[in-house]
Amino acid sequence: MSTKRNLGNSSIQIAPLALGGNVFGWTIDQPTSFKILDGFVDAGFTFIDTADIYSTWVRGHTGGESESIIGQWMKQTGKRSKVIIATKVGLDMSPTQKGLSKAYILNAVEASLTRLQTDYIDLYQSHKDDPSTPVAETLEAYAQLVKQGKVRVIGASNYDKARLGESLAASAQHGWPRYESLQPNYNLYDRAEFENDLEPLCLSANVGVIPYYSLASGFLTGKYRSKEDTAGAKRGQGIVKFLNDRGFRILAALDQVAKSHNSNPTRVALAWLMARPSVTAPIASATSLEQLKDLTEAVNLKLAPEVIQTLNEASALANEAAAN
C-alpha cells in the first residue's frame, strides 16, 4: 500500500485511489455493490465517491440510489468510521431541485445524510458550477454546514479556472472553508483542458485533484479497440470518440508498458495518473472483484520517468496535429 496523501490542505488523508460509486444500483445490484465495497476496504482503501444524482439516468430511478446502497452497507457492516465518504450536490434531481443556492444546498445535504445513514459527510462537493448563484452564497452555505459538523471538507467538480479561483479568493476573504479538492475529467486521453488551465492553479494553491473518467469510460482498459467492441456496452456511445489515430497510439503505448511491467493497460493508465504531481487520487469504478483487483493493484505499479515520458509522448495532442 502506498503512502497516504493529504487532500489539499485538509486533515483528510487517503491512499492514491478512490472508488467510484456511480455504478451502485445502476450496472450492479446491491449485493454486488456490497462485495465491491467490502473488497475495497479490506484491501486497505477508504475513499468512496458518489453523488445525489446517481443514478437519475436509469428508467424508474429518481436519484440517490448509489447513496442509499452505501448507507445500507455502512449500517449493516458498521464500517462508517473506516471510510471517507464523498458526495456531491448541484446537478438536476428534478426541475426544481438543482443548483448551488444556499437554500437548496441546506435542503439537499439533509437528503444525502438520510440516504447515507450518517450524521456527517467527509467531502461535500459542488457537482458543477452554477453560474446563476454567486460563489459567496454557495460557500456561505458550506461554511454553515462545516460549523454544524454535518460536513468536514468541501470540494468542487467540473469548475473552470476562473470560477475555482474566484471561489478560493472568496473563502480567503471571508474566512470560510475553501474548496480543498477539484474533480476534473482527466486521463491519458483527456489531458489538455486540465493541464493547460486548472493544473497550475491546483498546484500553486495546493488543491487536491481527484480525477473522474480516469480510464476514459473504459477505453484505456484496452477492451474497446473497434466499434464492434462497444456493442452492448453501457458506455458504448461514449467510447466511440476515442477510436482514432491518437487513441490507438495511446493503447499501443499502454500495451508496450504493460508488457514490460508484467501488468495490463488498466493498471498502467491509473499508475500514470497517480504519478502526476497534481493528482491526489484518481476515481475508478468496478463492477466485479476481478476489476477491483486491477484498480487496487495499480497503486503498487511504479512507473519510471522514461516510461511516463513514453506515455506522455504517445498521448500528446501535438502528435495528432502532426499526423493530420
C-alpha positions as CSV (number, residue, x, y, z in Angstrom):
1,M,0.0,0.0,0.0
2,S,1.3,3.4,-0.9
3,T,1.8,6.3,1.5
4,K,-1.4,8.2,2.1
5,R,-1.8,11.7,0.6
6,N,-3.4,14.8,2.1
7,L,-6.4,16.1,0.3
8,G,-5.4,19.7,-0.3
9,N,-4.8,21.5,3.0
10,S,-7.4,19.4,4.8
11,S,-6.9,16.8,7.5
12,I,-8.3,14.1,5.2
13,Q,-5.6,11.5,4.2
14,I,-6.3,8.9,1.5
15,A,-4.5,6.3,-0.4
16,P,-4.0,7.3,-4.1
17,L,-7.1,5.5,-5.4
18,A,-10.8,6.4,-5.0
19,L,-13.7,4.1,-5.6
20,G,-16.4,5.5,-7.9
21,G,-19.9,4.8,-6.7
22,N,-21.8,5.7,-9.9
23,V,-22.3,2.0,-10.7
24,F,-24.0,1.1,-7.5
25,G,-27.7,0.5,-8.3
26,W,-27.0,1.1,-11.9
27,T,-24.8,-1.6,-13.6
28,I,-24.5,-3.6,-10.4
29,D,-27.2,-4.5,-7.8
30,Q,-27.0,-4.1,-4.0
31,P,-25.4,-7.4,-3.1
32,T,-22.6,-7.0,-5.7
33,S,-22.1,-3.4,-4.6
34,F,-21.6,-4.6,-1.0
35,K,-19.0,-7.1,-2.2
36,I,-17.1,-4.3,-4.1
37,L,-17.3,-2.0,-1.1
38,D,-16.1,-4.8,1.3
39,G,-13.3,-5.7,-1.1
40,F,-12.1,-2.1,-1.4
41,V,-12.0,-1.6,2.3
42,D,-10.4,-5.0,3.0
43,A,-7.6,-4.1,0.6
44,G,-6.8,-1.1,2.8
45,F,-8.6,1.7,0.9
46,T,-11.0,4.3,2.3
47,F,-12.2,6.9,-0.2
48,I,-15.7,6.3,-1.8
49,D,-17.1,8.9,-4.2
50,T,-20.7,9.2,-5.1
51,A,-23.4,11.9,-5.8
52,D,-27.0,12.6,-5.1
53,I,-28.0,12.3,-8.8
54,Y,-26.6,8.7,-9.2
55,S,-28.5,7.2,-11.0
56,T,-31.2,9.5,-12.3
57,W,-30.5,8.5,-15.9
58,V,-31.8,5.0,-15.3
59,R,-35.5,4.5,-16.1
60,G,-37.5,4.4,-12.9
61,H,-34.8,5.9,-10.8
62,T,-35.2,9.3,-9.0
63,G,-31.6,9.8,-7.8
64,G,-30.0,8.8,-4.5
65,E,-29.8,5.1,-5.4
66,S,-26.0,5.0,-5.0
67,E,-26.0,6.9,-1.7
68,S,-28.7,4.6,-0.4
69,I,-26.7,1.5,-1.2
70,I,-23.6,2.9,0.5
71,G,-25.8,3.9,3.5
72,Q,-27.2,0.4,3.8
73,W,-23.7,-1.1,3.5
74,M,-22.3,1.2,6.3
75,K,-25.3,0.4,8.5
76,Q,-25.0,-3.4,8.0
77,T,-21.2,-3.6,8.3
78,G,-20.6,-0.9,10.9
79,K,-17.7,0.4,8.7
80,R,-18.7,4.1,8.7
81,S,-15.6,5.0,10.7
82,K,-13.3,3.1,8.2
83,V,-14.3,5.1,5.1
84,I,-14.1,8.6,3.7
85,I,-17.5,9.4,2.1
86,A,-17.5,12.0,-0.7
87,T,-20.8,13.0,-2.3
88,K,-22.0,15.9,-4.5
89,V,-24.8,18.4,-4.9
90,G,-26.0,20.7,-7.7
91,L,-26.9,18.7,-10.7
92,D,-30.6,18.3,-11.6
93,M,-32.5,15.9,-9.3
94,S,-35.7,17.4,-10.7
95,P,-36.6,20.7,-12.5
96,T,-36.9,22.4,-9.1
97,Q,-34.1,20.5,-7.3
98,K,-30.8,21.7,-8.7
99,G,-28.1,24.4,-8.4
100,L,-26.0,25.7,-5.7
101,S,-28.2,28.3,-3.9
102,K,-27.8,28.3,-0.1
103,A,-31.4,27.2,0.4
104,Y,-31.1,24.3,-1.9
105,I,-27.7,23.1,-0.5
106,L,-29.1,23.2,3.1
107,N,-32.0,21.1,1.9
108,A,-30.1,18.7,-0.3
109,V,-27.5,17.8,2.3
110,E,-30.2,16.6,4.7
111,A,-31.5,14.2,2.0
112,S,-28.0,12.9,1.3
113,L,-27.3,12.4,5.1
114,T,-30.5,10.5,5.4
115,R,-29.8,8.2,2.4
116,L,-26.2,7.6,3.6
117,Q,-27.5,6.9,7.1
118,T,-24.8,9.1,8.7
119,D,-24.6,12.4,10.5
120,Y,-21.7,13.8,8.6
121,I,-20.2,13.8,5.1
122,D,-16.4,13.8,4.8
123,L,-16.2,15.6,1.5
124,Y,-19.2,17.6,0.1
125,Q,-18.7,18.8,-3.5
126,S,-20.3,21.2,-5.8
127,H,-21.0,18.8,-8.7
128,K,-20.9,21.6,-11.3
129,D,-20.6,25.3,-11.3
130,D,-23.9,27.2,-11.0
131,P,-23.4,30.5,-12.9
132,S,-26.8,31.8,-11.6
133,T,-25.6,31.7,-7.9
134,P,-22.8,33.9,-6.6
135,V,-19.9,31.8,-5.3
136,A,-20.1,33.6,-2.0
137,E,-23.7,32.4,-1.4
138,T,-22.6,28.8,-2.1
139,L,-19.6,29.0,0.2
140,E,-21.6,30.6,2.9
141,A,-23.9,27.6,2.9
142,Y,-21.0,25.2,3.1
143,A,-19.4,27.3,6.0
144,Q,-22.7,26.8,7.9
145,L,-22.6,23.0,7.3
146,V,-19.0,22.7,8.4
147,K,-19.7,24.7,11.5
148,Q,-22.7,22.4,12.3
149,G,-20.4,19.4,11.9
150,K,-22.5,18.0,9.0
151,V,-19.6,18.4,6.5
152,R,-15.9,18.1,7.2
153,V,-14.4,19.4,4.0
154,I,-15.7,20.8,0.7
155,G,-14.7,20.3,-2.9
156,A,-15.6,21.4,-6.4
157,S,-16.2,19.3,-9.5
158,N,-16.3,20.4,-13.2
159,Y,-15.2,24.0,-12.3
160,D,-13.2,26.1,-14.7
161,K,-10.1,28.0,-13.7
162,A,-11.9,31.4,-13.3
163,R,-14.7,30.1,-11.0
164,L,-12.4,28.0,-8.9
165,G,-10.0,30.9,-8.5
166,E,-12.9,33.2,-7.6
167,S,-14.2,30.7,-5.1
168,L,-10.8,30.3,-3.4
169,A,-10.5,34.1,-3.2
170,A,-13.9,34.4,-1.6
171,S,-13.1,31.8,1.0
172,A,-9.9,33.6,1.9
173,Q,-11.6,37.0,2.1
174,H,-14.5,35.8,4.4
175,G,-12.6,33.2,6.4
176,W,-14.8,30.4,5.1
177,P,-13.8,26.8,4.4
178,R,-12.3,26.6,0.9
179,Y,-12.5,24.0,-1.8
180,E,-9.8,21.5,-0.9
181,S,-10.3,19.4,-4.0
182,L,-11.2,19.6,-7.6
183,Q,-12.8,16.7,-9.5
184,P,-12.0,17.2,-13.2
185,N,-12.4,14.9,-16.3
186,Y,-8.7,13.9,-16.6
187,N,-7.0,10.8,-18.0
188,L,-4.3,9.8,-20.5
189,Y,-6.6,10.7,-23.4
190,D,-8.4,13.8,-22.0
191,R,-5.4,16.0,-20.9
192,A,-5.4,19.4,-22.5
193,E,-8.2,21.2,-20.5
194,F,-6.9,20.2,-17.1
195,E,-3.2,20.5,-17.8
196,N,-3.4,23.9,-19.5
197,D,-5.8,25.7,-17.3
198,L,-6.6,24.0,-14.0
199,E,-3.4,22.1,-13.1
200,P,-1.2,25.2,-12.5
201,L,-3.8,26.7,-10.2
202,C,-4.3,23.4,-8.2
203,L,-0.5,23.1,-7.8
204,S,0.0,26.7,-6.6
205,A,-3.0,26.7,-4.3
206,N,-2.5,23.1,-3.1
207,V,-5.9,22.0,-4.1
208,G,-6.2,18.2,-4.2
209,V,-7.2,16.6,-7.6
210,I,-9.4,13.5,-7.8
211,P,-10.0,12.9,-11.5
212,Y,-13.1,11.2,-12.8
213,Y,-13.2,9.1,-16.0
214,S,-9.7,8.0,-15.1
215,L,-10.0,5.2,-17.6
216,A,-11.9,7.2,-20.2
217,S,-15.1,5.3,-19.7
218,G,-13.2,2.0,-20.0
219,F,-11.4,2.8,-23.3
220,L,-8.0,2.8,-21.5
221,T,-8.5,-0.7,-20.2
222,G,-7.9,-1.8,-23.8
223,K,-11.0,-3.8,-24.2
224,Y,-12.5,-1.5,-26.8
225,R,-10.4,-1.4,-29.9
226,S,-13.2,-1.2,-32.6
227,K,-16.8,0.0,-32.9
228,E,-17.8,-3.7,-32.8
229,D,-16.2,-4.0,-29.3
230,T,-18.5,-1.2,-28.0
231,A,-21.7,-3.0,-29.0
232,G,-23.8,-3.7,-25.9
233,A,-21.5,-1.8,-23.6
234,K,-23.4,0.6,-21.2
235,R,-21.0,3.4,-22.1
236,G,-20.5,2.3,-25.7
237,Q,-21.6,5.5,-27.3
238,G,-19.2,7.5,-25.2
239,I,-16.2,5.3,-26.2
240,V,-16.5,5.6,-30.0
241,K,-15.0,9.1,-29.8
242,F,-11.7,7.6,-28.6
243,L,-11.4,5.3,-31.6
244,N,-9.0,7.4,-33.7
245,D,-5.3,7.6,-34.5
246,R,-4.4,9.2,-31.2
247,G,-6.5,6.8,-29.2
248,F,-4.9,3.8,-30.9
249,R,-1.4,5.3,-30.3
250,I,-2.2,5.6,-26.6
251,L,-3.4,2.0,-26.5
252,A,-0.2,0.8,-28.2
253,A,1.9,2.6,-25.6
254,L,-0.2,1.2,-22.8
255,D,0.3,-2.3,-24.2
256,Q,4.0,-1.8,-24.5
257,V,4.4,-0.5,-21.0
258,A,2.1,-3.2,-19.6
259,K,4.1,-6.0,-21.2
260,S,7.4,-4.7,-19.9
261,H,6.0,-4.4,-16.4
262,N,4.1,-7.7,-16.5
263,S,0.9,-5.7,-16.0
264,N,-2.1,-4.5,-18.0
265,P,-3.4,-1.3,-19.6
266,T,-5.8,-0.5,-16.7
267,R,-3.1,-0.5,-14.1
268,V,-0.7,1.4,-16.3
269,A,-3.3,4.1,-17.1
270,L,-4.1,4.6,-13.4
271,A,-0.4,4.5,-12.4
272,W,0.3,7.3,-14.9
273,L,-2.4,9.4,-13.1
274,M,-1.1,8.5,-9.7
275,A,2.4,9.7,-10.7
276,R,1.2,13.1,-11.8
277,P,2.4,15.6,-9.1
278,S,-1.0,17.4,-9.0
279,V,-3.1,14.3,-8.6
280,T,-4.2,13.1,-5.2
281,A,-6.2,10.0,-6.2
282,P,-7.9,9.0,-9.4
283,I,-11.5,7.8,-9.2
284,A,-12.3,4.5,-10.8
285,S,-15.3,2.2,-10.5
286,A,-15.5,-1.6,-10.6
287,T,-18.4,-4.0,-11.3
288,S,-16.7,-7.2,-10.2
289,L,-14.0,-8.2,-7.7
290,E,-11.7,-9.0,-10.6
291,Q,-12.0,-5.4,-11.9
292,L,-11.5,-4.1,-8.3
293,K,-8.2,-6.1,-8.0
294,D,-7.0,-4.4,-11.2
295,L,-7.7,-1.0,-9.7
296,T,-6.1,-1.7,-6.3
297,E,-3.0,-3.3,-7.8
298,A,-2.4,-0.2,-9.8
299,V,-1.2,1.5,-6.6
300,N,1.8,-0.8,-6.4
301,L,2.9,-0.1,-10.0
302,K,5.7,2.5,-10.1
303,L,6.5,4.0,-13.5
304,A,10.0,5.3,-14.1
305,P,10.3,8.8,-15.6
306,E,11.3,7.5,-19.0
307,V,8.1,5.3,-19.0
308,I,6.0,8.2,-18.1
309,Q,7.6,10.1,-20.9
310,T,6.7,7.4,-23.4
311,L,3.1,7.6,-22.3
312,N,3.2,11.4,-22.4
313,E,4.5,11.4,-26.0
314,A,2.0,8.9,-27.2
315,S,-0.9,10.9,-25.8
316,A,0.4,14.4,-26.7
317,L,-2.1,16.4,-28.7
318,A,0.7,17.7,-30.9
319,N,1.2,14.3,-32.3
320,E,-2.4,14.3,-33.5
321,A,-2.0,17.6,-35.2
322,A,1.2,16.4,-36.9
323,A,-0.4,13.2,-38.1
324,N,-3.3,15.0,-39.9
